[in-house]
């Protein structure tokens, strides 16, 4: 997997091949994608 960015939550992961079911990465780890206020002011490159 590539280095993660703020848009990486949209990556789809195949969870059930037979039924072709996918889940987005942000659904697996919802609090990690900067949806919380403490991460809202961090820009790309880690500078505030």
C-alpha positions as CSV (number, residue, x, y, z in Angstrom):
1,X,0.0,0.0,0.0
2,X,1.2,3.5,-0.8
3,X,1.9,6.1,1.9
4,X,-1.4,7.2,3.3
5,X,-2.9,10.7,2.9
6,X,-6.1,12.4,3.9
7,X,-7.9,10.8,0.9
8,X,-6.7,7.3,1.7
9,X,-9.8,6.5,3.7
10,X,-11.6,6.1,0.3
11,X,-9.4,3.0,-0.6
12,X,-11.7,0.0,-1.0
13,X,-10.7,-3.4,0.4
14,X,-12.2,-6.6,-0.8
15,X,-13.6,-8.4,2.2
16,X,-15.7,-11.1,0.5
17,X,-14.5,-12.3,-2.9
18,X,-17.5,-14.6,-3.7
19,X,-20.1,-11.8,-3.0
20,X,-17.7,-9.0,-4.3
21,X,-18.2,-7.1,-1.0
22,X,-15.8,-4.2,-0.3
23,X,-15.3,-1.9,2.6
24,X,-13.6,1.5,2.7
25,X,-10.5,1.9,4.8
26,X,-12.2,4.7,6.7
27,X,-15.0,2.4,7.8
28,X,-12.4,0.0,9.3
29,X,-10.5,2.7,11.2
30,X,-13.0,5.7,11.4
31,X,-11.1,7.8,14.0
32,X,-7.8,7.7,12.1
33,X,-8.7,9.9,9.2
34,X,-8.7,13.3,10.8
35,X,-12.4,13.4,11.4
36,X,-11.7,14.4,14.9
37,X,-11.1,18.1,15.8
38,X,-7.6,17.4,17.0
39,X,-6.5,16.4,13.5
40,X,-8.5,19.0,11.5
41,X,-5.7,21.6,11.3
42,X,-2.9,19.2,10.1
43,X,-2.0,19.7,6.4
44,X,-0.2,17.4,4.0
45,X,3.4,17.1,5.1
46,X,2.6,17.2,8.8
47,X,3.0,21.0,9.1
48,X,0.3,23.0,10.9
